[in-house]
């Protein structure tokens, strides 16, 4: 029987600092993809259970490993605007201000795809008083993720999820793994980090959510988990599966905690896998 570890409401990757990186735009097949840094962060050795400080320093070269909180905006040729995850929200997140810098306002977003429902991915959906920030958007989340948080999960994280579900009401839609959620975007099973963690695949890109939190550690060592992985065994299996998929398909990956702009390629090396930043 799988036991899911419940994590706190913050769900941010270490130390959060003001994010000032400019938005970056890329073209991947039929989509323009805009990378937005919601917050800059770093992670320390205590967040990786079972890892020695010596090994941490060997892999990272320092006392912290660079990370980030990223969201991705997809623009289709038909003018539809799709936001993948919504960052921290509140004082921790700069997403809304940065979307406006790219001429995108909350009311112009048509769809929101959630890789999962941890706080640094859904916080930006809510305003100061718990209202829905995105007044028109349909919000999509996997059925296993929705079911897990609907089952009366306690704690601050469960409370935040229920606020989001209440605020968006009938505009929340669920999907099953393997389905095409929106034209050109397929949902793939990456459960482990959370019960319904999702990778979104387009013709030219894999948006991998929280498949990994620290590239410097978890690309060469996919068996390394953070305290945020709710089912560590499942998270390791998902990492191995998608690293191989990315390496075999040569599709770039976009990650919510890869160093900004959060886009790169996973390739094979003599020791296993290597991360190559950039398109």
C-alpha atoms as one frame of an Amber mdcrd trajectory, in Angstrom:
protein
   0.000   0.000   0.000   1.368   3.399  -0.989   1.678   5.934   1.821   1.654
   9.564   0.774   3.700  12.057   2.779   1.863  15.319   3.432   3.987  18.422
   3.169   3.487  21.937   4.484   1.725  24.741   2.684   4.832  26.642   1.659
   6.275  23.904  -0.574   9.056  26.172  -1.784  12.499  24.883  -2.641  14.705
  26.332   0.052  15.547  30.003   0.365  13.307  32.284  -1.669  14.722  35.573
  -2.908  13.236  38.334  -5.076  13.185  37.148  -8.690  14.352  39.653 -11.269
  15.104  37.480 -14.306  13.500  38.700 -17.509  10.909  36.504 -19.201  12.355
  34.312 -21.944  10.486  33.289 -25.092  11.070  30.104 -27.102   9.398  28.443
 -30.067   8.677  24.740 -29.671   6.729  23.316 -32.583   3.213  24.762 -32.610
   3.667  26.677 -29.360   5.422  29.841 -28.311   6.629  29.083 -24.779   7.355
  31.941 -22.370   9.382  31.004 -19.293   8.525  33.093 -16.232  10.518  32.953
 -13.001   8.101  33.255 -10.113  10.888  33.133  -7.517  14.571  32.405  -7.242
  15.555  29.702  -4.768  18.287  27.410  -3.554  18.278  24.071  -1.750  20.512
  22.678   0.980  21.624  19.213   2.003  18.992  18.714   4.735  16.281  18.651
   2.054  17.713  15.400   0.630  17.262  12.573   3.161  20.119  10.093   3.270
  22.593  12.256   1.350  25.871  12.968   3.091  27.230  16.490   3.204  30.404
  15.232   1.533  28.519  13.870  -1.473  26.327  16.961  -1.642  29.411  19.181
  -1.824  31.031  16.927  -4.406  28.041  17.154  -6.756  27.170  20.809  -6.196
  30.530  22.395  -5.472  28.991  24.473  -2.706  26.667  24.629   0.259  23.552
  25.294  -1.832  22.245  23.936  -5.112  20.638  26.446  -7.512  16.920  26.043
  -8.055  13.962  28.166  -9.113  10.176  28.389  -9.108   9.142  28.626 -12.760
   5.865  28.717 -14.641   5.402  28.407 -18.385   2.991  30.265 -20.637   2.057
  28.587 -23.915   0.588  30.514 -26.838  -1.067  28.549 -29.621  -1.417  29.692
 -33.181  -5.171  30.148 -32.681  -4.522  32.812 -30.035  -5.377  30.653 -27.017
  -3.222  31.251 -23.939  -2.313  28.362 -21.628  -0.599  28.745 -18.260   1.173
  25.697 -16.817   1.213  25.997 -13.003   0.778  29.264 -11.133   3.672  29.683
  -8.724   3.603  30.796  -5.111   1.253  33.758  -5.216   1.266  36.435  -2.541
   4.503  38.142  -1.536   6.591  35.124  -2.485   5.688  35.115  -6.153   6.342
  37.512  -9.007   4.321  35.668 -11.657   1.492  38.154 -12.183   3.797  41.160
 -12.461   5.984  39.294 -14.919   3.090  38.055 -17.046   2.015  41.673 -17.431
   5.503  42.498 -18.683   4.781  40.115 -21.557   1.380  41.730 -22.161  -0.569
  38.891 -20.538  -3.195  39.776 -17.929  -5.175  37.303 -15.801  -8.386  37.799
 -17.772  -6.617  36.878 -21.022  -5.595  33.378 -19.870  -7.872  30.700 -21.348
  -6.572  27.517 -19.702  -4.461  26.567 -16.691  -2.797  23.151 -16.584  -1.588
  21.951 -13.176   1.243  19.463 -12.914   0.113  18.927  -9.285  -1.375  20.843
  -6.355   1.484  21.730  -4.023   1.462  25.306  -2.784   4.204  26.669  -5.036
   2.163  25.544  -8.051  -1.328  26.718  -7.060  -0.717  29.682  -4.749  -0.842
  32.124  -7.655  -4.392  31.031  -8.497  -5.755  32.859  -5.456  -5.929  36.556
  -4.661  -5.454  38.273  -1.320  -8.956  37.409  -0.133  -9.090  33.874  -1.538
 -10.743  34.879  -4.799  -9.935  33.414  -8.210  -7.204  35.490  -9.871  -7.940
  34.149 -13.362 -11.530  35.124 -14.034 -12.071  33.179 -17.290  -9.653  30.288
 -17.252 -10.576  26.630 -17.063  -8.289  24.789 -14.630  -7.195  21.239 -15.481
  -5.786  18.736 -12.971  -5.368  14.963 -13.136  -8.103  12.803 -11.666  -5.763
  11.044  -9.175  -4.514  14.415  -7.895  -8.039  15.799  -7.557  -9.255  12.660
  -5.788  -6.388  12.679  -3.294  -6.955  16.243  -2.153 -10.721  15.806  -2.146
 -10.488  12.979   0.388 -10.481  15.283   3.388  -6.706  15.734   3.519  -5.895
  17.790   6.588  -3.280  20.458   7.180  -2.482  23.798   5.610  -1.771  22.273
   2.204  -5.156  20.547   2.054  -6.836  23.766   3.147  -5.158  25.710   0.359
  -6.169  23.137  -2.249  -9.783  23.271  -1.124  -9.735  27.071  -1.343  -8.579
  26.807  -4.950 -11.224  24.225  -5.822 -13.919  26.373  -4.207 -12.767  29.584
  -5.901 -12.771  28.037  -9.386 -15.820  25.817  -8.847 -17.263  24.473 -12.090
 -14.247  25.760 -14.015 -12.108  22.941 -12.561 -11.835  20.038 -14.995 -10.149
  16.662 -14.508  -8.316  14.456 -16.978  -6.893  10.956 -17.018  -3.340  10.030
 -17.890  -2.847   9.343 -21.574  -5.502  11.830 -22.648  -4.979  14.839 -24.870
  -5.983  17.512 -22.366  -5.966  20.300 -24.931  -5.192  20.113 -28.658  -1.513
  19.262 -28.972  -0.954  18.657 -25.232  -0.975  15.139 -23.793  -0.993  14.237
 -20.079   1.515  11.582 -18.997   1.625   9.690 -15.699   4.494  10.964 -13.534
   2.943  10.101 -10.165   5.262   9.749  -7.215   6.062  13.292  -6.242   2.311
  13.524  -5.624  -0.456  10.977  -6.347  -1.401  12.640  -9.627   1.783  14.397
 -10.674   1.656  15.003 -14.428   4.115  15.592 -17.244   2.632  17.480 -20.192
   3.928  16.520 -23.633   3.696  18.599 -26.797   5.105  17.763 -30.211   8.435
  19.328 -29.234   8.614  19.679 -25.437   8.137  17.849 -22.129   6.914  20.035
 -19.251   8.041  17.930 -16.311   6.776  19.850 -13.267   8.495  18.605 -10.089
  10.013  15.495 -11.603  13.191  16.892 -10.069  14.039  19.803  -7.779  17.837
  20.001  -8.024  19.341  19.174 -11.400  22.925  19.113 -10.106  22.004  16.255
  -7.770  19.070  14.439  -9.304  20.156  14.184 -12.938  23.278  12.139 -12.146
  21.520  10.518  -9.163  17.827   9.951 -10.019  17.448   7.860  -6.872  17.931
  10.969  -4.715  14.642  12.316  -3.347  13.718  15.517  -1.564  11.526  15.698
   1.512   8.815  16.992  -0.853   8.443  13.684  -2.731   5.296  12.195  -1.204
   6.006   8.673  -2.489   9.807   8.441  -2.846   9.804   5.057  -4.595   7.297
   6.264  -7.186   9.195   9.526  -7.664  12.420   7.641  -8.400  10.676   5.381
 -10.911   9.135   8.405 -12.643  12.493  10.161 -12.851  14.199   7.147 -14.399
  11.363   6.641 -16.875  11.215  10.237 -18.074  14.989  10.741 -18.149  15.163
   7.833 -20.559  12.197   9.141 -22.551  13.760  12.598 -22.836  17.150  11.190
 -23.825  15.649   8.783 -26.379  13.252  11.290 -27.949  15.667  14.246 -27.832
  12.771  16.374 -26.597  13.791  19.308 -24.397  12.391  19.432 -20.881  10.873
  22.393 -19.063  10.996  22.071 -15.286   9.411  24.122 -12.540  12.553  23.891
 -10.406  15.293  23.736 -13.021  17.556  26.814 -12.883  15.853  29.603 -14.829
  14.749  29.649 -17.617  14.131  26.042 -16.675  14.584  24.581 -20.146  17.249
  22.131 -21.250  17.964  18.647 -22.495  18.659  15.391 -20.710  21.291  13.265
 -22.378  23.073  10.047 -21.586  26.554   9.927 -20.126  28.953   7.155 -19.169
  27.705   7.438 -15.590  23.992   7.710 -16.475  22.423  11.044 -17.428  23.556
  14.633 -17.845  21.613  17.914 -17.983  22.399  20.389 -20.762  20.809  23.814
 -20.143  19.316  25.616 -23.123  17.048  24.734 -26.028
